[in-house]
Amino acid sequence: MRVRRTLVAAVRGLGLAPAVELGSVTLFVPAVVSLALIVVGVGVLPTPVVLFWARRYAQLRRVWG
């Protein structure tokens, strides 16, 4: 638990906490857009890639937690 507090304090001290949340938005928007574009047929290619990175980021956040 002490390690987590130290890491969080380090991230907040550098002002990177908003950047961590920006990663969530950065992956959420392309995921929604690619899923919406499946109807047109264009989203078939980027959707697996975007969802792979979203899952990987979610797992990273779980490890941090």
C-alpha positions as CSV (number, residue, x, y, z in Angstrom):
1,M,0.0,0.0,0.0
2,R,2.9,2.3,0.7
3,V,4.3,1.8,-2.8
4,R,0.9,2.8,-4.3
5,R,0.8,6.0,-2.3
6,T,4.3,6.9,-3.3
7,L,3.6,6.3,-7.0
8,V,0.4,8.3,-6.8
9,A,2.1,11.2,-5.0
10,A,4.9,11.1,-7.6
11,V,2.4,11.3,-10.5
12,R,0.4,14.1,-8.9
13,G,3.6,15.9,-8.0
14,L,4.6,16.0,-11.7
15,G,1.1,17.0,-12.7
16,L,0.6,13.8,-14.7
17,A,-2.7,12.8,-13.0
18,P,-4.8,14.6,-15.8
19,A,-2.6,12.9,-18.4
20,V,-3.5,9.5,-17.0
21,E,-7.2,10.3,-17.4
22,L,-6.6,11.7,-20.8
23,G,-5.4,8.2,-21.8
24,S,-8.9,6.9,-21.0
25,V,-10.6,9.4,-23.1
26,T,-8.0,8.9,-25.9
27,L,-9.0,5.3,-26.1
28,F,-12.7,5.7,-25.5
29,V,-13.3,8.1,-28.4
30,P,-11.7,5.9,-31.1
31,A,-13.4,2.8,-29.7
32,V,-16.9,4.4,-30.0
33,V,-16.1,5.9,-33.5
34,S,-14.8,2.6,-34.8
35,L,-17.8,0.7,-33.4
36,A,-20.1,3.2,-35.0
37,L,-18.3,2.9,-38.4
38,I,-18.8,-0.8,-38.5
39,V,-22.3,-0.1,-39.9
40,V,-20.6,1.6,-42.9
41,G,-18.0,-1.2,-43.2
42,V,-15.0,1.0,-42.4
43,G,-14.8,0.2,-38.7
44,V,-14.2,-3.5,-39.2
45,L,-10.5,-3.1,-39.5
46,P,-9.7,-0.6,-36.7
47,T,-12.1,-1.9,-34.1
48,P,-10.0,-5.0,-33.0
49,V,-6.9,-2.9,-32.8
50,V,-8.5,-0.1,-30.7
51,L,-10.3,-2.6,-28.4
52,F,-7.0,-4.5,-27.9
53,W,-5.3,-1.3,-26.7
54,A,-8.3,-0.3,-24.6
55,R,-8.2,-3.7,-22.9
56,R,-4.4,-3.4,-22.4
57,Y,-4.8,0.0,-20.9
58,A,-7.6,-1.2,-18.6
59,Q,-5.4,-4.1,-17.4
60,L,-2.6,-1.6,-16.7
61,R,-5.0,0.5,-14.6
62,R,-6.0,-2.6,-12.7
63,V,-2.4,-3.4,-11.9
64,W,-1.8,0.2,-10.8
65,G,-4.9,-0.1,-8.6
